[in-house]
Amino acid sequence: MYTLFLLYTIDPNKLADWRAYAQAEFEPITESGGRITGYYAPTEFAGATSEAFATIDVGTMAEYEVYRAKLAAHPLHQENARKIEASGAIHSTYRAIIQKVEPEAAGK
């Protein structure tokens, strides 16, 4: 199982715009084959207030490629992308494919 990890550098003054974008992306991501494991907004308690995260399980690399193509063509995702770009809330997005490390089975 592979997971798409997204690190957003955002304008902290436009956090509401980023939150609206994150909430709006649940439908097109799910319909495109991704399984959102979380969108995470910054807090003022610890860490940078200009960083937000998302994790989306995408299965195999072949499934990820299908997911990417479906998402790029999804009309709601295209609309969400236009809105967030016009808002200026996201300065940059870092993408990585990561894999969860599980503990080894006992007795191995």
Biopython code that builds the backbone (N, CA, C, O; Angstrom):
import numpy as np
from Bio.PDB.StructureBuilder import StructureBuilder

atoms = [
    (1, "MET", "N", (0.844, -1.179, 0.000)),
    (1, "MET", "CA", (0.000, 0.000, 0.000)),
    (1, "MET", "C", (0.886, 1.237, 0.000)),
    (1, "MET", "O", (1.771, 1.382, 0.843)),
    (2, "TYR", "N", (0.641, 2.117, -0.944)),
    (2, "TYR", "CA", (1.351, 3.390, -1.008)),
    (2, "TYR", "C", (0.417, 4.516, -0.584)),
    (2, "TYR", "O", (-0.799, 4.440, -0.754)),
    (3, "THR", "N", (1.014, 5.551, -0.034)),
    (3, "THR", "CA", (0.268, 6.723, 0.417)),
    (3, "THR", "C", (0.869, 7.957, -0.231)),
    (3, "THR", "O", (2.087, 8.133, -0.259)),
    (4, "LEU", "N", (0.003, 8.801, -0.746)),
    (4, "LEU", "CA", (0.420, 10.101, -1.254)),
    (4, "LEU", "C", (0.459, 11.050, -0.074)),
    (4, "LEU", "O", (-0.542, 11.235, 0.618)),
    (5, "PHE", "N", (1.620, 11.653, 0.155)),
    (5, "PHE", "CA", (1.809, 12.626, 1.227)),
    (5, "PHE", "C", (1.910, 13.998, 0.585)),
    (5, "PHE", "O", (2.728, 14.212, -0.309)),
    (6, "LEU", "N", (1.082, 14.926, 1.037)),
    (6, "LEU", "CA", (1.090, 16.292, 0.514)),
    (6, "LEU", "C", (1.433, 17.259, 1.638)),
    (6, "LEU", "O", (0.816, 17.234, 2.703)),
    (7, "LEU", "N", (2.409, 18.101, 1.394)),
    (7, "LEU", "CA", (2.774, 19.170, 2.319)),
    (7, "LEU", "C", (2.476, 20.478, 1.613)),
    (7, "LEU", "O", (3.089, 20.799, 0.595)),
    (8, "TYR", "N", (1.540, 21.226, 2.154)),
    (8, "TYR", "CA", (1.162, 22.510, 1.581)),
    (8, "TYR", "C", (1.832, 23.634, 2.359)),
    (8, "TYR", "O", (1.789, 23.650, 3.589)),
    (9, "THR", "N", (2.439, 24.559, 1.661)),
    (9, "THR", "CA", (2.867, 25.807, 2.273)),
    (9, "THR", "C", (1.743, 26.786, 1.976)),
    (9, "THR", "O", (1.438, 27.079, 0.819)),
    (10, "ILE", "N", (1.132, 27.286, 3.045)),
    (10, "ILE", "CA", (-0.063, 28.111, 2.879)),
    (10, "ILE", "C", (0.116, 29.487, 3.491)),
    (10, "ILE", "O", (1.019, 29.715, 4.296)),
    (11, "ASP", "N", (-0.755, 30.395, 3.098)),
    (11, "ASP", "CA", (-0.833, 31.718, 3.716)),
    (11, "ASP", "C", (-1.685, 31.555, 4.971)),
    (11, "ASP", "O", (-2.876, 31.264, 4.856)),
    (12, "PRO", "N", (-1.123, 31.731, 6.158)),
    (12, "PRO", "CA", (-1.883, 31.531, 7.391)),
    (12, "PRO", "C", (-3.112, 32.438, 7.487)),
    (12, "PRO", "O", (-4.076, 32.111, 8.180)),
    (13, "ASN", "N", (-3.076, 33.557, 6.802)),
    (13, "ASN", "CA", (-4.211, 34.479, 6.816)),
    (13, "ASN", "C", (-5.355, 33.985, 5.934)),
    (13, "ASN", "O", (-6.450, 34.548, 5.956)),
    (14, "LYS", "N", (-5.100, 32.934, 5.160)),
    (14, "LYS", "CA", (-6.119, 32.378, 4.268)),
    (14, "LYS", "C", (-6.409, 30.921, 4.610)),
    (14, "LYS", "O", (-6.748, 30.118, 3.742)),
    (15, "LEU", "N", (-6.268, 30.600, 5.889)),
    (15, "LEU", "CA", (-6.499, 29.236, 6.352)),
    (15, "LEU", "C", (-7.929, 28.789, 6.045)),
    (15, "LEU", "O", (-8.142, 27.630, 5.690)),
    (16, "ALA", "N", (-8.896, 29.670, 6.171)),
    (16, "ALA", "CA", (-10.293, 29.310, 5.878)),
    (16, "ALA", "C", (-10.450, 28.879, 4.424)),
    (16, "ALA", "O", (-11.217, 27.962, 4.132)),
    (17, "ASP", "N", (-9.732, 29.528, 3.507)),
    (17, "ASP", "CA", (-9.785, 29.137, 2.095)),
    (17, "ASP", "C", (-9.192, 27.744, 1.903)),
    (17, "ASP", "O", (-9.743, 26.931, 1.160)),
    (18, "TRP", "N", (-8.062, 27.463, 2.573)),
    (18, "TRP", "CA", (-7.448, 26.147, 2.458)),
    (18, "TRP", "C", (-8.371, 25.072, 3.044)),
    (18, "TRP", "O", (-8.531, 24.005, 2.453)),
    (19, "ARG", "N", (-8.975, 25.350, 4.198)),
    (19, "ARG", "CA", (-9.905, 24.387, 4.800)),
    (19, "ARG", "C", (-11.072, 24.081, 3.857)),
    (19, "ARG", "O", (-11.460, 22.923, 3.705)),
    (20, "ALA", "N", (-11.623, 25.107, 3.234)),
    (20, "ALA", "CA", (-12.738, 24.909, 2.295)),
    (20, "ALA", "C", (-12.287, 24.044, 1.124)),
    (20, "ALA", "O", (-13.028, 23.174, 0.668)),
    (21, "TYR", "N", (-11.076, 24.283, 0.639)),
    (21, "TYR", "CA", (-10.512, 23.472, -0.448)),
    (21, "TYR", "C", (-10.371, 22.014, -0.007)),
    (21, "TYR", "O", (-10.774, 21.102, -0.730)),
    (22, "ALA", "N", (-9.801, 21.796, 1.173)),
    (22, "ALA", "CA", (-9.600, 20.437, 1.679)),
    (22, "ALA", "C", (-10.943, 19.713, 1.790)),
    (22, "ALA", "O", (-11.060, 18.560, 1.372)),
    (23, "GLN", "N", (-11.933, 20.364, 2.336)),
    (23, "GLN", "CA", (-13.247, 19.739, 2.486)),
    (23, "GLN", "C", (-13.872, 19.440, 1.128)),
    (23, "GLN", "O", (-14.504, 18.399, 0.951)),
    (24, "ALA", "N", (-13.702, 20.333, 0.182)),
    (24, "ALA", "CA", (-14.284, 20.150, -1.153)),
    (24, "ALA", "C", (-13.600, 19.031, -1.930)),
    (24, "ALA", "O", (-14.203, 18.464, -2.841)),
    (25, "GLU", "N", (-12.362, 18.701, -1.594)),
    (25, "GLU", "CA", (-11.624, 17.681, -2.331)),
    (25, "GLU", "C", (-11.998, 16.252, -1.931)),
    (25, "GLU", "O", (-11.644, 15.314, -2.644)),
    (26, "PHE", "N", (-12.697, 16.060, -0.822)),
    (26, "PHE", "CA", (-13.057, 14.713, -0.404)),
    (26, "PHE", "C", (-13.833, 13.980, -1.497)),
    (26, "PHE", "O", (-13.528, 12.826, -1.797)),
    (27, "GLU", "N", (-14.815, 14.621, -2.085)),
    (27, "GLU", "CA", (-15.639, 13.963, -3.105)),
    (27, "GLU", "C", (-14.846, 13.577, -4.353)),
    (27, "GLU", "O", (-14.867, 12.408, -4.738)),
    (28, "PRO", "N", (-14.149, 14.510, -4.997)),
    (28, "PRO", "CA", (-13.433, 14.100, -6.215)),
    (28, "PRO", "C", (-12.300, 13.107, -5.950)),
    (28, "PRO", "O", (-12.046, 12.231, -6.777)),
    (29, "ILE", "N", (-11.630, 13.228, -4.831)),
    (29, "ILE", "CA", (-10.554, 12.276, -4.524)),
    (29, "ILE", "C", (-11.118, 10.880, -4.341)),
    (29, "ILE", "O", (-10.588, 9.916, -4.894)),
    (30, "THR", "N", (-12.188, 10.766, -3.571)),
    (30, "THR", "CA", (-12.810, 9.465, -3.336)),
    (30, "THR", "C", (-13.350, 8.880, -4.643)),
    (30, "THR", "O", (-13.164, 7.695, -4.920)),
    (31, "GLU", "N", (-14.014, 9.711, -5.441)),
    (31, "GLU", "CA", (-14.562, 9.230, -6.714)),
    (31, "GLU", "C", (-13.467, 8.845, -7.709)),
    (31, "GLU", "O", (-13.718, 8.089, -8.647)),
    (32, "SER", "N", (-12.264, 9.363, -7.507)),
    (32, "SER", "CA", (-11.146, 9.047, -8.405)),
    (32, "SER", "C", (-10.343, 7.842, -7.937)),
    (32, "SER", "O", (-9.398, 7.433, -8.612)),
    (33, "GLY", "N", (-10.700, 7.270, -6.797)),
    (33, "GLY", "CA", (-10.034, 6.053, -6.332)),
    (33, "GLY", "C", (-9.083, 6.242, -5.172)),
    (33, "GLY", "O", (-8.486, 5.267, -4.715)),
    (34, "GLY", "N", (-8.917, 7.454, -4.678)),
    (34, "GLY", "CA", (-8.067, 7.682, -3.514)),
    (34, "GLY", "C", (-8.859, 7.481, -2.229)),
    (34, "GLY", "O", (-10.080, 7.638, -2.207)),
    (35, "ARG", "N", (-8.154, 7.133, -1.166)),
    (35, "ARG", "CA", (-8.797, 7.004, 0.152)),
    (35, "ARG", "C", (-8.100, 7.975, 1.094)),
    (35, "ARG", "O", (-6.971, 7.746, 1.526)),
    (36, "ILE", "N", (-8.786, 9.048, 1.400)),
    (36, "ILE", "CA", (-8.198, 10.087, 2.253)),
    (36, "ILE", "C", (-8.066, 9.546, 3.669)),
    (36, "ILE", "O", (-9.041, 9.107, 4.279)),
    (37, "THR", "N", (-6.846, 9.586, 4.175)),
    (37, "THR", "CA", (-6.624, 9.192, 5.561)),
    (37, "THR", "C", (-6.520, 10.413, 6.450)),
    (37, "THR", "O", (-6.541, 10.293, 7.675)),
    (38, "GLY", "N", (-6.407, 11.590, 5.845)),
    (38, "GLY", "CA", (-6.461, 12.812, 6.635)),
    (38, "GLY", "C", (-6.020, 14.045, 5.890)),
    (38, "GLY", "O", (-5.096, 14.011, 5.078)),
    (39, "TYR", "N", (-6.698, 15.134, 6.182)),
    (39, "TYR", "CA", (-6.252, 16.488, 5.847)),
    (39, "TYR", "C", (-5.993, 17.139, 7.188)),
    (39, "TYR", "O", (-6.828, 17.048, 8.087)),
    (40, "TYR", "N", (-4.863, 17.788, 7.341)),
    (40, "TYR", "CA", (-4.446, 18.318, 8.626)),
    (40, "TYR", "C", (-4.095, 19.799, 8.502)),
    (40, "TYR", "O", (-3.202, 20.182, 7.747)),
    (41, "ALA", "N", (-4.814, 20.615, 9.257)),
    (41, "ALA", "CA", (-4.585, 22.056, 9.270)),
    (41, "ALA", "C", (-3.633, 22.409, 10.404)),
    (41, "ALA", "O", (-3.576, 21.699, 11.408)),
    (42, "PRO", "N", (-2.890, 23.494, 10.254)),
    (42, "PRO", "CA", (-1.980, 23.904, 11.326)),
    (42, "PRO", "C", (-2.753, 24.459, 12.526)),
    (42, "PRO", "O", (-3.908, 24.871, 12.414)),
    (43, "THR", "N", (-2.086, 24.454, 13.657)),
    (43, "THR", "CA", (-2.629, 25.078, 14.864)),
    (43, "THR", "C", (-1.639, 26.139, 15.322)),
    (43, "THR", "O", (-0.543, 26.261, 14.774)),
    (44, "GLU", "N", (-2.026, 26.886, 16.307)),
    (44, "GLU", "CA", (-1.107, 27.879, 16.876)),
    (44, "GLU", "C", (-0.379, 27.322, 18.096)),
    (44, "GLU", "O", (0.371, 28.043, 18.755)),
    (45, "PHE", "N", (-0.597, 26.035, 18.402)),
    (45, "PHE", "CA", (0.002, 25.433, 19.595)),
    (45, "PHE", "C", (1.455, 25.031, 19.379)),
    (45, "PHE", "O", (2.290, 25.190, 20.270)),
    (46, "ALA", "N", (1.755, 24.503, 18.180)),
    (46, "ALA", "CA", (3.115, 24.054, 17.899)),
    (46, "ALA", "C", (3.282, 23.936, 16.390)),
    (46, "ALA", "O", (2.325, 23.668, 15.663)),
    (47, "GLY", "N", (4.491, 24.138, 15.942)),
    (47, "GLY", "CA", (4.783, 23.999, 14.519)),
    (47, "GLY", "C", (4.453, 25.257, 13.733)),
    (47, "GLY", "O", (3.932, 26.242, 14.255)),
    (48, "ALA", "N", (4.781, 25.172, 12.469)),
    (48, "ALA", "CA", (4.560, 26.316, 11.582)),
    (48, "ALA", "C", (3.077, 26.487, 11.282)),
    (48, "ALA", "O", (2.379, 25.510, 11.016)),
    (49, "THR", "N", (2.603, 27.707, 11.324)),
    (49, "THR", "CA", (1.206, 27.969, 10.977)),
    (49, "THR", "C", (1.032, 28.113, 9.468)),
    (49, "THR", "O", (-0.072, 28.359, 8.983)),
    (50, "SER", "N", (2.120, 27.960, 8.737)),
    (50, "SER", "CA", (2.081, 28.071, 7.277)),
    (50, "SER", "C", (2.216, 26.715, 6.585)),
    (50, "SER", "O", (2.477, 26.653, 5.384)),
    (51, "GLU", "N", (2.038, 25.623, 7.346)),
    (51, "GLU", "CA", (2.129, 24.288, 6.751)),
    (51, "GLU", "C", (0.874, 23.483, 7.076)),
    (51, "GLU", "O", (0.399, 23.466, 8.212)),
    (52, "ALA", "N", (0.355, 22.821, 6.051)),
    (52, "ALA", "CA", (-0.784, 21.922, 6.195)),
    (52, "ALA", "C", (-0.429, 20.629, 5.469)),
    (52, "ALA", "O", (0.452, 20.616, 4.609)),
    (53, "PHE", "N", (-1.111, 19.549, 5.814)),
    (53, "PHE", "CA", (-0.755, 18.236, 5.286)),
    (53, "PHE", "C", (-1.985, 17.468, 4.837)),
    (53, "PHE", "O", (-3.102, 17.752, 5.269)),
    (54, "ALA", "N", (-1.770, 16.500, 3.973)),
    (54, "ALA", "CA", (-2.812, 15.543, 3.605)),
    (54, "ALA", "C", (-2.147, 14.209, 3.331)),
    (54, "ALA", "O", (-1.014, 14.153, 2.855)),
    (55, "THR", "N", (-2.862, 13.137, 3.636)),
    (55, "THR", "CA", (-2.408, 11.791, 3.290)),
    (55, "THR", "C", (-3.560, 11.067, 2.618)),
    (55, "THR", "O", (-4.696, 11.088, 3.091)),
    (56, "ILE", "N", (-3.236, 10.425, 1.502)),
    (56, "ILE", "CA", (-4.238, 9.747, 0.697)),
    (56, "ILE", "C", (-3.675, 8.387, 0.293)),
    (56, "ILE", "O", (-2.658, 8.309, -0.397)),
    (57, "ASP", "N", (-4.339, 7.320, 0.724)),
    (57, "ASP", "CA", (-3.913, 5.980, 0.315)),
    (57, "ASP", "C", (-4.280, 5.767, -1.144)),
    (57, "ASP", "O", (-5.405, 6.040, -1.562)),
    (58, "VAL", "N", (-3.310, 5.270, -1.918)),
    (58, "VAL", "CA", (-3.511, 5.115, -3.363)),
    (58, "VAL", "C", (-3.255, 3.693, -3.855)),
    (58, "VAL", "O", (-3.266, 3.461, -5.064)),
    (59, "GLY", "N", (-3.026, 2.744, -2.963)),
    (59, "GLY", "CA", (-2.840, 1.348, -3.370)),
    (59, "GLY", "C", (-1.486, 1.124, -4.013)),
    (59, "GLY", "O", (-0.453, 1.497, -3.456)),
    (60, "THR", "N", (-1.495, 0.516, -5.184)),
    (60, "THR", "CA", (-0.256, 0.226, -5.913)),
    (60, "THR", "C", (0.144, 1.443, -6.749)),
    (60, "THR", "O", (-0.616, 2.405, -6.860)),
    (61, "MET", "N", (1.323, 1.391, -7.325)),
    (61, "MET", "CA", (1.744, 2.497, -8.199)),
    (61, "MET", "C", (0.871, 2.564, -9.443)),
    (61, "MET", "O", (0.586, 3.654, -9.940)),
    (62, "ALA", "N", (0.443, 1.416, -9.951)),
    (62, "ALA", "CA", (-0.462, 1.411, -11.117)),
    (62, "ALA", "C", (-1.787, 2.071, -10.753)),
    (62, "ALA", "O", (-2.333, 2.840, -11.544)),
    (63, "GLU", "N", (-2.301, 1.780, -9.574)),
    (63, "GLU", "CA", (-3.547, 2.409, -9.111)),
    (63, "GLU", "C", (-3.361, 3.906, -8.900)),
    (63, "GLU", "O", (-4.274, 4.692, -9.151)),
    (64, "TYR", "N", (-2.183, 4.293, -8.442)),
    (64, "TYR", "CA", (-1.887, 5.717, -8.257)),
    (64, "TYR", "C", (-1.939, 6.454, -9.596)),
    (64, "TYR", "O", (-2.499, 7.547, -9.683)),
    (65, "GLU", "N", (-1.367, 5.868, -10.621)),
    (65, "GLU", "CA", (-1.376, 6.511, -11.945)),
    (65, "GLU", "C", (-2.804, 6.675, -12.466)),
    (65, "GLU", "O", (-3.136, 7.705, -13.053)),
    (66, "VAL", "N", (-3.648, 5.662, -12.253)),
    (66, "VAL", "CA", (-5.058, 5.750, -12.661)),
    (66, "VAL", "C", (-5.748, 6.844, -11.847)),
    (66, "VAL", "O", (-6.495, 7.654, -12.396)),
    (67, "TYR", "N", (-5.497, 6.864, -10.546)),
    (67, "TYR", "CA", (-6.066, 7.884, -9.656)),
    (67, "TYR", "C", (-5.690, 9.298, -10.120)),
    (67, "TYR", "O", (-6.545, 10.179, -10.209)),
    (68, "ARG", "N", (-4.416, 9.498, -10.410)),
    (68, "ARG", "CA", (-3.948, 10.825, -10.855)),
    (68, "ARG", "C", (-4.686, 11.291, -12.097)),
    (68, "ARG", "O", (-5.121, 12.440, -12.175)),
    (69, "ALA", "N", (-4.827, 10.398, -13.069)),
    (69, "ALA", "CA", (-5.497, 10.749, -14.321)),
    (69, "ALA", "C", (-6.976, 11.054, -14.085)),
    (69, "ALA", "O", (-7.505, 12.026, -14.625)),
    (70, "LYS", "N", (-7.643, 10.228, -13.280)),
    (70, "LYS", "CA", (-9.060, 10.457, -12.996)),
    (70, "LYS", "C", (-9.264, 11.767, -12.238)),
    (70, "LYS", "O", (-10.182, 12.530, -12.541)),
    (71, "LEU", "N", (-8.409, 12.021, -11.257)),
    (71, "LEU", "CA", (-8.549, 13.250, -10.475)),
    (71, "LEU", "C", (-8.330, 14.481, -11.344)),
    (71, "LEU", "O", (-9.076, 15.455, -11.249)),
    (72, "ALA", "N", (-7.305, 14.436, -12.189)),
    (72, "ALA", "CA", (-7.019, 15.585, -13.060)),
    (72, "ALA", "C", (-8.192, 15.897, -13.983)),
    (72, "ALA", "O", (-8.406, 17.055, -14.342)),
    (73, "ALA", "N", (-8.952, 14.875, -14.368)),
    (73, "ALA", "CA", (-10.081, 15.069, -15.282)),
    (73, "ALA", "C", (-11.397, 15.340, -14.556)),
    (73, "ALA", "O", (-12.396, 15.667, -15.197)),
    (74, "HIS", "N", (-11.413, 15.212, -13.243)),
    (74, "HIS", "CA", (-12.660, 15.359, -12.481)),
    (74, "HIS", "C", (-13.093, 16.834, -12.467)),
    (74, "HIS", "O", (-12.322, 17.692, -12.038)),
    (75, "PRO", "N", (-14.305, 17.136, -12.926)),
    (75, "PRO", "CA", (-14.755, 18.533, -13.005)),
    (75, "PRO", "C", (-14.769, 19.258, -11.661)),
    (75, "PRO", "O", (-14.416, 20.436, -11.602)),
    (76, "LEU", "N", (-15.165, 18.588, -10.590)),
    (76, "LEU", "CA", (-15.191, 19.237, -9.275)),
    (76, "LEU", "C", (-13.776, 19.545, -8.793)),
    (76, "LEU", "O", (-13.537, 20.600, -8.206)),
    (77, "HIS", "N", (-12.841, 18.633, -9.037)),
    (77, "HIS", "CA", (-11.440, 18.903, -8.677)),
    (77, "HIS", "C", (-10.910, 20.091, -9.475)),
    (77, "HIS", "O", (-10.217, 20.947, -8.926)),
    (78, "GLN", "N", (-11.229, 20.147, -10.751)),
    (78, "GLN", "CA", (-10.782, 21.273, -11.580)),
    (78, "GLN", "C", (-11.330, 22.592, -11.039)),
    (78, "GLN", "O", (-10.614, 23.592, -10.989)),
    (79, "GLU", "N", (-12.593, 22.592, -10.637)),
    (79, "GLU", "CA", (-13.199, 23.797, -10.055)),
    (79, "GLU", "C", (-12.529, 24.169, -8.738)),
    (79, "GLU", "O", (-12.234, 25.340, -8.497)),
    (80, "ASN", "N", (-12.287, 23.167, -7.880)),
    (80, "ASN", "CA", (-11.616, 23.408, -6.598)),
    (80, "ASN", "C", (-10.219, 23.982, -6.818)),
    (80, "ASN", "O", (-9.803, 24.900, -6.112)),
    (81, "ALA", "N", (-9.499, 23.441, -7.795)),
    (81, "ALA", "CA", (-8.143, 23.911, -8.092)),
    (81, "ALA", "C", (-8.167, 25.364, -8.558)),
    (81, "ALA", "O", (-7.311, 26.157, -8.163)),
    (82, "ARG", "N", (-9.131, 25.712, -9.386)),
    (82, "ARG", "CA", (-9.248, 27.103, -9.848)),
    (82, "ARG", "C", (-9.524, 28.046, -8.676)),
    (82, "ARG", "O", (-8.915, 29.111, -8.571)),
    (83, "LYS", "N", (-10.438, 27.649, -7.803)),
    (83, "LYS", "CA", (-10.795, 28.488, -6.653)),
    (83, "LYS", "C", (-9.614, 28.707, -5.716)),
    (83, "LYS", "O", (-9.344, 29.834, -5.301)),
    (84, "ILE", "N", (-8.907, 27.621, -5.383)),
    (84, "ILE", "CA", (-7.799, 27.763, -4.433)),
    (84, "ILE", "C", (-6.654, 28.550, -5.057)),
    (84, "ILE", "O", (-5.968, 29.301, -4.363)),
    (85, "GLU", "N", (-6.443, 28.387, -6.355)),
    (85, "GLU", "CA", (-5.392, 29.163, -7.018)),
    (85, "GLU", "C", (-5.749, 30.647, -7.011)),
    (85, "GLU", "O", (-4.892, 31.491, -6.747)),
    (86, "ALA", "N", (-6.998, 30.966, -7.298)),
    (86, "ALA", "CA", (-7.441, 32.365, -7.309)),
    (86, "ALA", "C", (-7.355, 32.995, -5.916)),
    (86, "ALA", "O", (-7.141, 34.200, -5.791)),
    (87, "SER", "N", (-7.522, 32.184, -4.875)),
    (87, "SER", "CA", (-7.483, 32.708, -3.507)),
    (87, "SER", "C", (-6.066, 33.065, -3.063)),
    (87, "SER", "O", (-5.881, 33.930, -2.207)),
    (88, "GLY", "N", (-5.061, 32.397, -3.647)),
    (88, "GLY", "CA", (-3.680, 32.621, -3.227)),
    (88, "GLY", "C", (-3.349, 31.971, -1.891)),
    (88, "GLY", "O", (-2.326, 32.289, -1.285)),
    (89, "ALA", "N", (-4.206, 31.063, -1.424)),
    (89, "ALA", "CA", (-3.997, 30.445, -0.114)),
    (89, "ALA", "C", (-2.827, 29.470, -0.100)),
    (89, "ALA", "O", (-2.146, 29.337, 0.916)),
    (90, "ILE", "N", (-2.584, 28.783, -1.223)),
    (90, "ILE", "CA", (-1.488, 27.807, -1.288)),
    (90, "ILE", "C", (-0.322, 28.417, -2.049)),
    (90, "ILE", "O", (-0.459, 28.829, -3.201)),
    (91, "HIS", "N", (0.838, 28.469, -1.380)),
    (91, "HIS", "CA", (2.056, 28.973, -2.024)),
    (91, "HIS", "C", (2.782, 27.869, -2.791)),
    (91, "HIS", "O", (3.310, 28.103, -3.878)),
    (92, "SER", "N", (2.804, 26.655, -2.212)),
    (92, "SER", "CA", (3.448, 25.532, -2.885)),
    (92, "SER", "C", (2.918, 24.223, -2.312)),
    (92, "SER", "O", (2.369, 24.180, -1.211)),
    (93, "THR", "N", (3.097, 23.158, -3.090)),
    (93, "THR", "CA", (2.689, 21.828, -2.655)),
    (93, "THR", "C", (3.828, 20.855, -2.934)),
    (93, "THR", "O", (4.304, 20.745, -4.064)),
    (94, "TYR", "N", (4.251, 20.160, -1.903)),
    (94, "TYR", "CA", (5.265, 19.114, -2.020)),
    (94, "TYR", "C", (4.532, 17.778, -2.011)),
    (94, "TYR", "O", (3.681, 17.541, -1.153)),
    (95, "ARG", "N", (4.857, 16.905, -2.959)),
    (95, "ARG", "CA", (4.237, 15.582, -3.054)),
    (95, "ARG", "C", (5.295, 14.504, -2.903)),
    (95, "ARG", "O", (6.397, 14.612, -3.441)),
    (96, "ALA", "N", (4.941, 13.463, -2.160)),
    (96, "ALA", "CA", (5.817, 12.301, -2.027)),
    (96, "ALA", "C", (4.944, 11.058, -1.930)),
    (96, "ALA", "O", (3.847, 11.103, -1.374)),
    (97, "ILE", "N", (5.431, 9.961, -2.468)),
    (97, "ILE", "CA", (4.786, 8.666, -2.286)),
    (97, "ILE", "C", (5.539, 7.986, -1.153)),
    (97, "ILE", "O", (6.750, 7.775, -1.231)),
    (98, "ILE", "N", (4.808, 7.648, -0.103)),
    (98, "ILE", "CA", (5.428, 7.042, 1.074)),
    (98, "ILE", "C", (4.786, 5.691, 1.342)),
    (98, "ILE", "O", (3.732, 5.369, 0.795)),
    (99, "GLN", "N", (5.437, 4.907, 2.192)),
    (99, "GLN", "CA", (4.924, 3.582, 2.522)),
    (99, "GLN", "C", (5.049, 3.396, 4.038)),
    (99, "GLN", "O", (6.101, 3.642, 4.627)),
    (100, "LYS", "N", (3.958, 2.959, 4.643)),
    (100, "LYS", "CA", (3.921, 2.754, 6.080)),
    (100, "LYS", "C", (4.818, 1.582, 6.476)),
    (100, "LYS", "O", (4.831, 0.549, 5.807)),
    (101, "VAL", "N", (5.553, 1.746, 7.547)),
    (101, "VAL", "CA", (6.384, 0.678, 8.088)),
    (101, "VAL", "C", (5.592, 0.004, 9.198)),
    (101, "VAL", "O", (5.177, 0.642, 10.166)),
    (102, "GLU", "N", (5.393, -1.284, 9.039)),
    (102, "GLU", "CA", (4.637, -2.071, 10.021)),
    (102, "GLU", "C", (5.610, -2.873, 10.883)),
    (102, "GLU", "O", (6.700, -3.216, 10.425)),
    (103, "PRO", "N", (5.229, -3.176, 12.128)),
    (103, "PRO", "CA", (6.094, -4.041, 12.952)),
    (103, "PRO", "C", (6.108, -5.453, 12.371)),
    (103, "PRO", "O", (5.127, -5.917, 11.790)),
    (104, "GLU", "N", (7.226, -6.109, 12.540)),
    (104, "GLU", "CA", (7.323, -7.485, 12.081)),
    (104, "GLU", "C", (6.451, -8.377, 12.952)),
    (104, "GLU", "O", (6.233, -8.081, 14.127)),
    (105, "ALA", "N", (5.960, -9.451, 12.386)),
    (105, "ALA", "CA", (5.131, -10.393, 13.135)),
    (105, "ALA", "C", (5.961, -11.035, 14.233)),
    (105, "ALA", "O", (7.145, -11.312, 14.036)),
    (106, "ALA", "N", (5.359, -11.271, 15.372)),
    (106, "ALA", "CA", (6.043, -11.914, 16.509)),
    (106, "ALA", "C", (6.478, -13.325, 16.119)),
    (106, "ALA", "O", (5.778, -14.021, 15.384)),
    (107, "GLY", "N", (7.627, -13.730, 16.613)),
    (107, "GLY", "CA", (8.123, -15.064, 16.355)),
    (107, "GLY", "C", (8.916, -15.206, 15.070)),
    (107, "GLY", "O", (9.289, -16.321, 14.704)),
    (108, "LYS", "N", (9.180, -14.131, 14.387)),
    (108, "LYS", "CA", (9.980, -14.194, 13.156)),
    (108, "LYS", "C", (11.435, -14.174, 13.467)),
    (108, "LYS", "O", (12.261, -14.220, 12.556)),
]
sb = StructureBuilder()
sb.init_structure("model")
sb.init_model(0)
sb.init_chain("A")
sb.init_seg("    ")
for serial, (resi, resn, name, xyz) in enumerate(atoms, 1):
    if name == "N":
        sb.init_residue(resn, " ", resi, " ")
    sb.init_atom(name, np.array(xyz, "f"), 0.0, 1.0, " ", f" {name:<3s}", serial, name[0])
structure = sb.get_structure()
